[in-house]
Amino acid sequence: MLHSEEELEDLSEEEILDEMDNGFQSRDSKIFQTFEVLVDRNWHCRHEYEHINSDQPAGGGGIQGLEGGTKSRPGLEIESENQHCDDCDETKKHDRWTGEFKTAVTAAEMPEDVKNDILDYYGHRDAIENRERDEHDLIIDHRVPMARWGEEEEAISEDISDQEIQRKFQLLKHDIKGNHNLLKSRACEHCMETGERGTPLGIKFWYRGGPEWPEDVPEEGEEAEIGCVGCGWYNFDKWRSELNQHLEETVEYVDEEIDLEGTLLEESELTAD
């Protein structure tokens, strides 16, 4: 496995792919195909990933996944900036692998006892729909997305406290009818790429900050969590509570006749007449 730019100097692109091959699940995977585009270390427009059939080339299955690395391969230093593309005849996001590697950003192994403690702490209830679910229909979600960490997660203590559970984790639905963890991942990928913070369920509300990532907050590392606070994907329970409080303080409900226009009840009244 390659670990330094110096090791690339005398290798062809195909030799680099062969050397890195064992770090990927398959050469048919979207993330490996993304690496095939970037292996020449030149600038590439985002349209060059279209053959991969990925709606999120910058996400965890593409560029962010390459940057983060895994336990079996290092992360890659990838630059991204807007440039003019002659093929598209417009300015679009371009990416380039610098040829440099970095320490992989991976999650620590979670002991089974800790998993059970987290499930019990939240009463097996998912944060978004607030419904009690079977264990196999839930996923333990890190509040701060891995792409923001900047380094490997420290080992998780088997004596984890309720306070630490509340600070770091929440439960999300992950069953055959819906994967809220995937929805969050897409929102976080969009936030990292554009600076536009998440809007769960399409609701534009943030209990801290506003719609844009704060300019004075780093995009990665320990302090990046500051920019996540206030987003519903970061802490849906608090987001819902703060939204309800905001509505109670600002919305005045008035007793008035309910307009039935455009409803089935209106059609029933017309038929009766």
N, C-alpha and C positions, 0 to 999 in steps of 0.2 A: 504494500500500500504506500502510495506517495504521500509525503508529508511536508515537502518544501519546494519552493520555486526552483531551486538549484537542480533538483532531481528531474525537472522537466526538460532541461536545456538540450539534451541530446536525444530526446524521444520524439517520434512522430505522433500525430494526433491519434492514430489507431493504437499505438503503443500505450499512450496515456489512458485511453479508454480501457484497454486490456488490464493495465495495472490497477485501475480503479474499479474494475468490474465486480470484484467480490464484495464491495461496499454497498452494492445495490441489490434489491430483491430480484430484479430481472432487467434484462436489456430492453424488454418490451414495456417497462414501467414508464409513466409519464415523466418522472423525475430524471431517469437516465436519458430519455430522449431530449429533455431540456439541456442536460449536460452535453449531449452530442452537438447541440447548436453552439454552445459557448466554449467548447474545448479548444478552439483555435485562438482564443484570447483577443478576438476582434470585437468591435461594436456590432450589435445585432438589434434590429427593430423588432418590436413585439409581434409583428405579423409573421415573423419567421418561425413562430411556435404553432401556427395554425394547424399544421399537419398532425400535431399531437392530440388534437381534439380536446383541449382543456379550456374551460371558461375562466380559469384563474391561473394563468402562467406564472404570475408573481407569487402565488400562494405556497402552502406547505408541500404541495405535490410538484412544485416547480422551483422557482428561484429562492424563495424563503427556505424551502427544504434543503436546497444545496448549501445555502449560507449557514444553516444551523448544524448540518452534519448529523451523524448518529454515533452509536457506540462502535460501529464497525468502519466508519470513515470520518475524516476531519471535515470541518466546514470549509467553504470556499469564500474568498474575498471577491464579491461581485459589486461592481459599480453600476448605478442606474442614473440616467439623466435624459432630458428631452433633447432630441436632435431631429433635423430634417431628414426624412426618408425619401429618396428619389423614387423608389418603387410605389410608395403610397402617395407621394407628392403632397405630404403634409408633415407637420412636426408631431412626433410620437415618442413614446418612451423607448429608450434603447438600453441594453445591458451589455456588460463586458466582464468576463472573468479575468482578473488581473494576473492569474497564475499563482497567486499566493494562497496559503491555507491558514486556517485558524482553528482554535480549540472547539470541538463540537459542543453544541448546547443541547443537553439531553435531560430528561426528567429522571429523578432518582427512583429507584425501585421502591414501591409502596408495600410494606408488610401487610399481610392479610388482616392482622388485628387492627391496624390503622384504618383499612378500608371499612371494616365493620364498625369501628368507632365513628367514622364520618357518616355512614349510613344511619346509624342509631341517633347521632346528634341531630340530624335533620328529619328523623322519623320517616325515612324512605320517601320523602316528598321532593318532587322536582321543583326547582326555583321558579320556573316560568308558569306552568299550569297549576302549581300548588296542589298537586294530586299525589296521594300515596301510591307507590308503584312497587312491583317486584324488583328484586335486586338486579336481575338480568335486563331490566328495562331502564336502568339508570347508569349514568356515567359520572365519575367524579371529575369535576372540572377545576383546573387551576384558574383562579380569578384573573391573574395576569397572564396573557397568552405567552407561550414559550418563545415566540419570535421577538418578544420584548426583553427577555431575560438578559441576554448578552453573555451568559456563562452557565455552566452546569448547575443544576439544582443540588443543594446540599442534602446529605442523607436525611431521611425523615425518621424522627425518633419514634420508637414504639410507644413511648409514654406521651404522645401528643396530647396537648391540653385542648379543652373546648375553645379557649380563646384563639389558639393557633389554627384550629379547624375553621373557625368563623373568619379569621383573617385571610386564609389562603385558598379555601375551597368552597364550592357549592355543588349541588347535584343538578344535572340536566337530563332531560328525557332522551333516551336512545332506544327506540323500539321500531317495529316494522312499519309504523305509521308516521314516524317523524324522528329526525335527528337534530335536536336543538344544539348539540355540540358543533355540528357541521355548520349550522346557521351562524353561530358565534364565530367560528373560524373564518368564514367568508367575510363577516363584518370586520373582524380584526385585520384581515389581510387588506381589505379596502381602506381601512383607517391608516395602516402603515404606508400604503402606496400613495394615498391622496391627502392624508391629513384630515379627512372628514370623519368625525367620530360617529359611532354607531347609533342607529335608531331602531331599537327592538320593536317588532310588529309595525314598523313604519311610523312610530310615534317620536316626534322631535322634541324630546325633553331630556335634560341633563340636570341632575340635582347638584352638581358642582361643575363650573366651567360652562362652555358653550359648544357650538357645533364644530369648532376647529381645534385640532391638537394644539396645546399651548406652545407658543414659540420658545419660551425659556425652559422647556422640559425636554431632556434628551429622549431620543426615540428608543434607545436600548439601555439596559443596565438597571440597577436598583431604583434609581430615581424616576425611571419611566413609569412606575406605578402611579405617580402623581397625575399623569395625563390620563390614566384609565379611570381614576376615581370620578364618579358622577355619571358614568356611562352605564346603561342598564345591563349590558352584557357582562360588566365587571361584577356587579352585585345587584341581581334582579330583585331580590327581596327588598333591599333598601330603596332601589329605584321606584318600585311600586308604592312603597310606603310614602316616600317623599312626593310622588306624583299625586296620590290621594290627598295628602295634606295640602298641597298646592291648590288642588281643585276646591277643597273645603274652604280655603281662605279667599279664593278669588271668584268662584262661581256662585251666583245667587239663583236658586231655583224658585220659579214662580208658579203658583197654582193657576193653570189656565187650561182651556179645552184643547185636547190633542187633535191636531190636524190629521185627518185620515187620507188626505189626497195622495194618490199613487199607491195605496195599499189594497189588499184583497178585501178588507172591510168596507172600503169605499165602493168597490165593485158590487159587493153584496147589497149595500144600501140602494144603489142605482137600480139593481135588478128588482128589489122589493118594491120600488116606486113604480 
